[in-house]
Amino acid sequence: MEVALGGTFDPVHDGHRALFERAFELGDVTVGLTSDELAPKTRHEDRYVRSFDERRRDLETELASFADEYDREFEIRELTEPTGIATEPQFDVLIVSPETTDGAARINDRRTELGRAPLEVEVVPHVRAEDGDIISSTRIVNGEIDERGNVTPDRDGRAAEQ
């Protein structure tokens, strides 16, 4: 199976790792990584996002371990629009988190317009931090939690620029 997923992945955290694991369980994986221009537009809160190259480097490291574990291939491609790579014909499955199911519906609408079969959509549940709230990049950047969901009351958030 050819599996697609996309995001900004800044920083990578255990919620992302749950998405990656499910993707690699199903097949070879192509990850659309938001471009520097698109990344701020996909955020629910205005915050600093590291460069595409920095995010890609960290993402490659994460994906390589899953690829080895599941004996799968992966590719990272730049996303310049929200529906991105998932409208391409080679994909069978789209991995999403609960808050991105609307985007999956838009992707499948676009695929139908293009005469392509809709993707199977796999919704991976949120991973919870130790305080019971979801693990998110925004919470990590704000200094509330670390990438594993541990509460970090003494940690400052990420500076506006680095």
N, C-alpha and C positions, 0 to 999 in steps of 0.2 A: 504494500500500500504506500501511496505517496501522501505524506502528511504535511500540512501547512499550519503555521501559527505566526503571529506577529506581535510586535510591541516595541516599547522604548527601552525597557530593561535597564533602568538606571535608578538604583543599583539592582543587580540580580539578587533575589531573595528566595526563601523557601516556597513561597507561593508560585514563583516562576518555575522553581525546580519541580513542583508537582505537575505543572503544565508540560515541562520537558519530559518528565518520566512517562507520562501518559502518551505523549507523541512517539517516543522511541519504542514503547511497548507495541504500538500499532504498525510502525514501518519506518522507512527512510524519511528524514525530516528536512524541510526547508523553512528557515526562520526569516521572516521579513522584519528587518530592523529599521525603525523610523529614521529618516534622514534628519540632518540638523535643522532643516527648514520645517519639516512636518512635526517633529517631536514636541515642540512647545504647543502646537495646535491640538494635540491629542491629550493634553493634561487637563485634569479637572481643576487643578489649582496652578496658579502662576508660580513657577519655581525654576531654578537653574537646572539645566540638563547638560550633562557632560557631552563632549563631542562624539560624533558617530564613531570615529576611530578608537577612542577610549572604550566606548560601550561595546564595539565589535570585538576588541581584544578580550575583554572580560567574558563576553558571551561565548566566544570560541573556546575558551578554557572550560567553561561550564559544560558546553555541548559535547566536547571531546570525551569527557568522562562518561556521559550517558551513551554516546555512540560506541565506546569500547565495551561498556557493560552489556549492551543489547546487540552488539555486532551489527550496527547500522551505519549508514552514511548520513552526513548532514551537509547543508549549505546555508550560508547566511547571505541574504540579498538586501539591498537597500530599498526601503519603502518610501516612495515619494507622494503617494496618495493613500487615503485610508483603506480602500478596497484592495490596493496593492496587488501582490502576486497571486492571491487566492482565486482570482477570476481566470487564471490560466488553466488550460484544459487538463494538464497532467495530474492534478490533485484529486484525491478521493475523500479526504477527511480534513476538517478544520478544527483545531483545538482552541477553545475559548474559555475565559473565566466568566462567572455569572454576570458581571457588569458589561461584558462585551457581546452578549447574545444579539443585541440589536444590530451590531456591526456584521455579525454572521448572517443575519437575515438580509441585510443590504447586499452582502457579497453574493448570496444565493439568488437574489433578485437580478443582480447584474449578470450572473452566469446564465440565468434563464434568458435574459435579453440577448445574450451572445449565442444562444442555441446550445448551451452546455448544461449537462446534468448538474443539479444542485449537489453541494458537498454534504456528506454526513457531518453533523456538528456534534462534537464531544465537549460537553460542558464539565470542566474540572472544578470541583468545589474550592472555595477559599480555604487557605490555611490560616489558622488562628494563632495569634500571639498569646503569650502567657497571660495577658490581661483580658483575653476573650474576644477582643476586637480583631479584625483581619490584619494580616501582614500586608503592608503596601509600601511601595517605594517612597511615597510622600511621607508616611510616618517615619521611615528610616531617615530620610533627608532632614526632617524636622527634629530629629534627635529623640523621638519617643521610644523607639525600639531598634534592635539591631536586625541584621538580615535573617536571623533565625527566629525572631519574634520575642526575644528577651527584652523586657522593659529596661530602659536605660535612663533613669531619672537624672543622672549626673552628666549626661552627654549633651553637648551642644549640637545643634543641627549643622548641616552643610552651609558653608558661606555662599553668598550670592554668586560669587565668581571664584574660580580656582585656577 
